Amino acid sequence: MKKKFVALTLSLLAFIYLSCDGNRATKAESLIDYRISLDQWNNLKDSNGNSYKYTISTRSVFGSGTNTTITVINGIVFSRVHESYSLFNEDTGHYLGFENRIVLENFTENKTALNTHASGAPAITIDNLYDSCLREYLSVDASDNKVVFNYDSNDIIKDCYYIPDGCMDDCTVGIKLSNFEWLDLSDLK
């Protein structure tokens, strides 16, 4: 009964938003997709031992980027690995490509030293990502922002962000996962 009520409420909200402007329509669709994804996540995490790793990536049109990989074992963050890089040689101005990137910073933090470096995505669980997604990114005013939520082929969060209207370059504010995988704890021993 509760699921039917939630589905009916979300459908009603979607109808209201869809009858308005395009930004509100994308926000309504994102909220529906968020709920579908969160429900699937809650079903999958227990059946997979709540052990996984994921990578949050950032990319700039100006050739820089970051990758932060978080490993979670039994629902507890175990490690954080971060790299920031440039795809351009500043001295020559030549494009290097990802394989030849210049690493600007990299570090690995274990369970006892998590979040001791200022840079990189925070060492949090996917549950925390869903909370941040809803609270910080999907809650923005749709009349001033394009709101986006996407999930992967397993319905797990992939993108949660907004783009302020009128912004041209590097405007995405939020979360973009470039990789997610369940961990088999027997392989870690």
LUMTORPA-746210 format. One line per 8 residues: number of its first residue (from 1); their letters; for each residue x, y, z of N, C-alpha, C, O. Coordinates in steps of 0.05 Angstrom, whole numbers, always signed. Layout:
# residues N
NUM	a	X/Y/Z/X/Y/Z/X/Y/Z/X/Y/Z  ...
This chain:
# residues 189
1	mkkkfval	+16/-24/+0/+0/+0/+0/+17/+25/+0/+12/+44/-14  +39/+25/+16/+56/+48/+18/+70/+53/-9/+73/+77/-17  +79/+32/-23/+92/+36/-49/+73/+48/-69/+80/+64/-85  +47/+39/-68/+27/+50/-86/+23/+80/-81/+20/+95/-100  +22/+87/-55/+18/+115/-48/+42/+132/-58/+38/+154/-68  +66/+121/-54/+90/+136/-63/+90/+139/-93/+96/+160/-103  +83/+118/-107/+82/+119/-137/+61/+138/-146/+66/+154/-165  +38/+138/-133/+16/+157/-141/+25/+186/-135/+20/+203/-151
9	tlsllafi	+37/+190/-112/+46/+217/-105/+67/+227/-125/+66/+250/-134  +87/+210/-132/+107/+218/-151/+96/+223/-178/+104/+242/-192  +76/+207/-186/+63/+211/-212/+49/+238/-213/+50/+253/-233  +35/+244/-191/+21/+270/-189/+41/+293/-190/+36/+313/-204  +62/+291/-175/+83/+312/-176/+95/+315/-204/+99/+337/-213  +99/+293/-217/+110/+294/-245/+91/+308/-263/+99/+324/-280  +65/+302/-261/+45/+315/-278/+45/+345/-273/+44/+360/-292  +46/+353/-248/+46/+382/-242/+70/+395/-254/+68/+416/-266
17	ylscdgnr	+94/+383/-249/+118/+395/-260/+120/+394/-290/+129/+413/-303  +110/+372/-302/+112/+370/-331/+94/+390/-345/+99/+398/-368  +73/+399/-332/+56/+419/-344/+68/+447/-342/+57/+466/-353  +90/+449/-328/+104/+475/-326/+127/+476/-346/+125/+466/-368  +149/+489/-338/+171/+492/-357/+189/+467/-358/+186/+449/-342  +207/+467/-377/+225/+444/-382/+243/+438/-359/+247/+414/-353  +253/+458/-345/+271/+453/-322/+255/+438/-300/+266/+420/-288  +231/+446/-295/+215/+433/-275/+208/+405/-283/+207/+387/-267
25	atkaesli	+205/+400/-309/+200/+374/-319/+223/+356/-314/+220/+333/-305  +248/+365/-319/+271/+349/-314/+275/+344/-284/+284/+322/-276  +267/+363/-268/+269/+359/-239/+249/+337/-230/+256/+320/-214  +225/+338/-240/+205/+318/-232/+213/+291/-241/+211/+271/-226  +223/+288/-266/+233/+263/-276/+257/+253/-259/+259/+229/-253  +274/+271/-251/+297/+264/-235/+289/+254/-208/+300/+235/-198  +268/+266/-196/+259/+257/-170/+246/+229/-172/+250/+212/-154  +232/+223/-193/+221/+197/-197/+243/+176/-201/+243/+155/-189
33	dyrisldq	+262/+183/-218/+285/+165/-222/+301/+161/-197/+310/+138/-191  +304/+182/-181/+318/+179/-155/+304/+159/-138/+317/+141/-126  +278/+160/-136/+263/+142/-118/+265/+113/-128/+269/+94/-112  +264/+109/-155/+267/+82/-166/+295/+71/-159/+298/+48/-151  +315/+88/-163/+343/+80/-158/+347/+74/-128/+360/+54/-121  +338/+92/-111/+341/+88/-82/+328/+62/-73/+340/+47/-57  +304/+56/-82/+291/+31/-75/+308/+7/-84/+311/-13/-69  +318/+8/-109/+335/-14/-119/+360/-17/-103/+369/-39/-96
41	wnnlkdsn	+373/+6/-96/+397/+6/-80/+392/-8/-53/+407/-26/-45  +370/-1/-40/+364/-13/-14/+359/-43/-16/+365/-58/+2  +349/-53/-39/+345/-81/-43/+372/-95/-49/+376/-118/-40  +389/-82/-65/+414/-95/-74/+436/-95/-53/+452/-115/-52  +439/-75/-37/+462/-73/-19/+464/-96/+0/+486/-106/+5  +442/-104/+12/+442/-126/+31/+449/-152/+18/+463/-169/+29  +437/-157/-6/+442/-182/-20/+471/-184/-31/+480/-205/-39  +485/-161/-31/+513/-161/-41/+533/-155/-18/+555/-147/-23
49	gnsykyti	+524/-160/+7/+542/-156/+29/+549/-127/+35/+567/-122/+51  +535/-108/+23/+540/-80/+27/+570/-74/+24/+581/-57/+38  +583/-87/+4/+612/-84/-1/+615/-77/-31/+607/-93/-48  +629/-55/-36/+631/-45/-63/+652/-24/-65/+663/-15/-45  +658/-16/-90/+675/+7/-93/+664/+24/-116/+651/+13/-135  +668/+49/-114/+658/+67/-135/+677/+90/-139/+693/+96/-121  +676/+102/-163/+694/+124/-170/+677/+148/-177/+659/+147/-194  +683/+171/-164/+671/+196/-172/+692/+211/-188/+715/+214/-180
57	strsvfgs	+684/+221/-212/+702/+234/-230/+692/+262/-236/+668/+268/-236  +712/+280/-240/+706/+307/-250/+722/+311/-275/+744/+300/-278  +711/+327/-293/+725/+333/-318/+720/+363/-324/+698/+373/-320  +741/+376/-334/+739/+404/-342/+743/+406/-372/+758/+391/-384  +729/+425/-384/+733/+429/-413/+761/+441/-418/+770/+442/-441  +774/+449/-397/+801/+460/-399/+823/+439/-395/+847/+446/-393  +816/+413/-394/+835/+392/-394/+844/+381/-367/+863/+365/-367  +832/+389/-346/+839/+377/-320/+817/+358/-311/+795/+359/-321
65	gtnttitv	+823/+342/-291/+803/+324/-281/+812/+310/-255/+835/+313/-247  +794/+296/-243/+800/+281/-219/+785/+254/-219/+764/+251/-232  +796/+235/-205/+783/+209/-200/+787/+203/-170/+810/+203/-161  +766/+197/-156/+768/+189/-128/+753/+163/-125/+729/+161/-131  +767/+142/-117/+755/+116/-113/+751/+110/-84/+771/+111/-68  +727/+103/-76/+720/+97/-49/+714/+67/-47/+699/+57/-63  +726/+53/-28/+720/+25/-23/+705/+22/+3/+713/+33/+24  +682/+8/+2/+665/+4/+25/+663/-26/+30/+657/-42/+11
73	ingivfsr	+668/-35/+55/+666/-63/+62/+647/-66/+85/+650/-53/+106  +626/-83/+81/+605/-87/+101/+593/-60/+110/+587/-57/+134  +589/-42/+92/+576/-16/+98/+594/+5/+111/+584/+26/+119  +620/-1/+113/+639/+18/+126/+660/+25/+106/+672/+8/+93  +665/+52/+104/+686/+61/+85/+713/+50/+94/+721/+53/+117  +727/+38/+76/+752/+24/+81/+776/+40/+71/+797/+40/+83  +773/+53/+47/+795/+68/+36/+785/+89/+16/+763/+88/+6  +803/+108/+10/+798/+129/-10/+824/+133/-25/+845/+138/-13
81	vhesyslf	+822/+131/-52/+845/+135/-70/+838/+158/-88/+817/+158/-101  +856/+178/-90/+850/+202/-106/+873/+208/-125/+896/+204/-119  +865/+218/-149/+885/+228/-168/+873/+253/-182/+850/+253/-190  +888/+274/-184/+881/+297/-201/+902/+299/-222/+925/+292/-218  +894/+308/-246/+912/+308/-269/+905/+330/-289/+885/+343/-287  +924/+333/-308/+920/+352/-330/+925/+336/-356/+943/+320/-357  +909/+342/-376/+912/+329/-402/+929/+347/-421/+933/+340/-444  +938/+370/-411/+953/+388/-428/+980/+394/-415/+983/+396/-391
89	nedtghyl	+1001/+395/-431/+1027/+403/-422/+1027/+434/-422/+1025/+446/-444  +1029/+446/-399/+1027/+475/-397/+1050/+489/-411/+1047/+511/-422  +1074/+476/-412/+1097/+489/-425/+1094/+490/-455/+1101/+510/-468  +1084/+468/-467/+1081/+467/-496/+1053/+473/-507/+1049/+480/-530  +1033/+470/-489/+1005/+473/-497/+994/+449/-512/+972/+451/-523  +1009/+427/-513/+1000/+403/-528/+981/+386/-511/+985/+383/-487  +961/+375/-525/+943/+356/-513/+957/+329/-510/+969/+320/-529  +956/+317/-486/+970/+293/-480/+953/+268/-482/+964/+246/-487
97	gfenrivl	+927/+270/-478/+910/+247/-476/+912/+235/-448/+930/+240/-433  +892/+218/-442/+890/+208/-414/+914/+189/-408/+924/+190/-385  +923/+174/-427/+945/+155/-422/+971/+169/-414/+987/+158/-399  +975/+193/-425/+999/+208/-420/+995/+232/-402/+1011/+251/-401  +973/+232/-387/+966/+255/-369/+988/+261/-350/+1005/+245/-343  +988/+286/-341/+1007/+295/-320/+992/+293/-293/+972/+306/-289  +1001/+276/-275/+989/+272/-249/+998/+296/-232/+1022/+300/-227  +978/+311/-222/+984/+334/-206/+984/+327/-176/+999/+339/-161
105	enftenkt	+968/+308/-168/+966/+300/-140/+955/+271/-140/+937/+265/-155  +965/+255/-122/+952/+229/-117/+958/+221/-88/+979/+227/-77  +939/+207/-76/+943/+197/-49/+924/+173/-45/+904/+169/-59  +931/+157/-25/+914/+135/-16/+911/+138/+14/+930/+142/+29  +886/+137/+23/+880/+138/+52/+868/+111/+60/+850/+101/+47  +877/+101/+83/+865/+76/+93/+844/+83/+114/+839/+107/+118  +832/+63/+126/+810/+67/+144/+816/+86/+167/+798/+101/+176  +840/+87/+177/+847/+103/+199/+855/+132/+192/+858/+149/+209
113	alnthasg	+858/+137/+166/+866/+164/+157/+847/+176/+136/+854/+193/+120  +821/+167/+136/+802/+177/+117/+798/+207/+119/+796/+218/+141  +795/+219/+95/+789/+248/+93/+810/+266/+106/+804/+288/+115  +835/+257/+108/+857/+273/+119/+868/+292/+97/+882/+311/+104  +863/+287/+72/+870/+306/+51/+846/+323/+44/+823/+313/+44  +850/+347/+37/+828/+366/+31/+816/+360/+3/+792/+365/+0  +831/+351/-16/+821/+348/-43/+807/+320/-46/+811/+302/-29  +793/+318/-68/+779/+293/-74/+751/+291/-63/+744/+307/-45
121	apaitidn	+736/+273/-74/+709/+268/-63/+711/+257/-35/+730/+242/-29  +692/+263/-18/+693/+253/+10/+690/+223/+11/+677/+211/-6  +702/+211/+31/+700/+182/+35/+673/+176/+49/+672/+175/+74  +653/+171/+33/+626/+166/+44/+614/+142/+29/+624/+134/+8  +593/+131/+41/+580/+108/+29/+560/+117/+7/+555/+140/+4  +551/+98/-9/+530/+104/-29/+505/+114/-15/+491/+131/-26  +498/+103/+9/+475/+113/+24/+478/+143/+28/+459/+158/+25  +502/+152/+36/+508/+180/+41/+506/+196/+15/+497/+219/+15
129	lydsclre	+514/+183/-8/+512/+197/-34/+483/+202/-41/+476/+224/-50  +466/+182/-36/+437/+186/-42/+426/+209/-25/+411/+226/-34  +434/+210/+1/+425/+232/+19/+434/+259/+8/+419/+278/+7  +460/+261/+1/+471/+286/-9/+457/+294/-35/+451/+317/-40  +453/+274/-52/+440/+279/-77/+413/+293/-73/+408/+314/-86  +396/+282/-56/+370/+293/-52/+371/+320/-38/+358/+339/-46  +388/+322/-18/+389/+346/-1/+403/+370/-15/+394/+393/-13  +425/+364/-30/+441/+386/-41/+437/+392/-70/+441/+414/-79
137	ylsvdasd	+429/+372/-86/+428/+376/-115/+400/+374/-127/+393/+391/-144  +384/+355/-119/+357/+353/-130/+338/+374/-117/+316/+378/-127  +347/+386/-96/+330/+406/-82/+332/+434/-92/+318/+452/-82  +350/+439/-111/+354/+467/-121/+329/+476/-136/+313/+460/-145  +327/+502/-139/+304/+514/-153/+306/+507/-183/+324/+515/-197  +286/+493/-193/+285/+485/-221/+280/+508/-240/+284/+505/-264  +271/+531/-230/+267/+553/-248/+293/+567/-255/+294/+583/-274  +315/+560/-240/+341/+572/-246/+362/+552/-254/+385/+559/-260
145	nkvvfnyd	+355/+526/-254/+375/+505/-258/+363/+481/-273/+339/+476/-271  +379/+468/-289/+372/+442/-300/+380/+421/-280/+404/+420/-272  +362/+404/-272/+367/+384/-251/+368/+357/-265/+351/+350/-281  +389/+341/-259/+393/+315/-272/+399/+293/-251/+414/+297/-233  +385/+271/-255/+391/+246/-240/+390/+223/-260/+370/+220/-274  +411/+207/-261/+412/+183/-278/+422/+160/-261/+437/+163/-242  +413/+136/-269/+424/+112/-256/+435/+93/-277/+429/+96/-301  +452/+74/-268/+465/+56/-286/+447/+33/-294/+423/+33/-287
153	sndiikdc	+457/+13/-307/+441/-10/-317/+430/-27/-294/+412/-43/-298  +441/-24/-270/+431/-38/-247/+413/-20/-229/+406/-27/-207  +406/+3/-240/+390/+23/-226/+403/+37/-202/+390/+48/-185  +430/+35/-201/+445/+48/-180/+453/+76/-189/+460/+80/-212  +453/+95/-170/+460/+123/-176/+484/+125/-194/+505/+112/-189  +483/+142/-214/+505/+147/-232/+511/+177/-233/+534/+185/-230  +491/+193/-237/+494/+222/-238/+473/+235/-221/+449/+227/-222  +481/+255/-206/+462/+272/-191/+474/+300/-191/+493/+305/-176
161	yyipdgcm	+463/+318/-206/+475/+345/-208/+455/+365/-219/+433/+358/-228  +463/+390/-217/+448/+411/-231/+467/+429/-246/+491/+430/-240  +456/+443/-266/+471/+462/-282/+455/+488/-281/+433/+490/-290  +468/+509/-270/+454/+535/-269/+448/+545/-297/+464/+542/-315  +424/+556/-301/+416/+567/-327/+436/+589/-335/+444/+605/-319  +443/+588/-361/+460/+609/-372/+490/+604/-369/+506/+618/-380  +497/+583/-354/+526/+578/-350/+537/+563/-374/+523/+546/-386  +561/+569/-382/+572/+558/-407/+593/+536/-403/+591/+515/-417
169	ddctvgik	+612/+539/-386/+634/+519/-383/+637/+511/-354/+635/+527/-336  +642/+485/-350/+647/+474/-323/+626/+483/-303/+633/+493/-281  +601/+478/-310/+579/+488/-293/+566/+466/-276/+549/+473/-259  +572/+442/-280/+559/+420/-267/+566/+420/-237/+590/+421/-230  +545/+420/-220/+549/+419/-191/+536/+394/-181/+512/+391/-182  +552/+375/-171/+541/+350/-161/+559/+326/-164/+583/+329/-163  +547/+304/-168/+560/+277/-166/+559/+264/-194/+538/+263/-206  +582/+253/-202/+583/+237/-227/+600/+212/-221/+624/+214/-217
177	lsnfewld	+587/+189/-221/+602/+164/-217/+611/+154/-244/+595/+151/-262  +636/+148/-246/+647/+136/-271/+650/+106/-269/+654/+93/-289  +647/+96/-245/+650/+67/-241/+637/+58/-215/+638/+73/-195  +624/+35/-216/+613/+22/-192/+616/-7/-195/+610/-18/-217  +625/-21/-174/+625/-50/-175/+622/-62/-147/+633/-52/-128  +607/-84/-146/+604/-99/-122/+630/-114/-116/+644/-122/-135  +637/-117/-91/+661/-132/-83/+653/-159/-72/+634/-162/-57  +668/-179/-80/+665/-206/-69/+686/-208/-47/+710/-208/-52
185	lsdlk	+676/-209/-22/+695/-208/+1/+714/-232/+2/+735/-230/+13  +706/-254/-11/+724/-277/-11/+748/-272/-28/+769/-284/-24  +746/-253/-47/+769/-245/-64/+788/-227/-49/+811/-224/-57  +779/-215/-28/+796/-196/-13/+813/-209/+8/+831/-196/+19  +809/-234/+13/+825/-248/+34/+851/-258/+24/+866/-270/+39
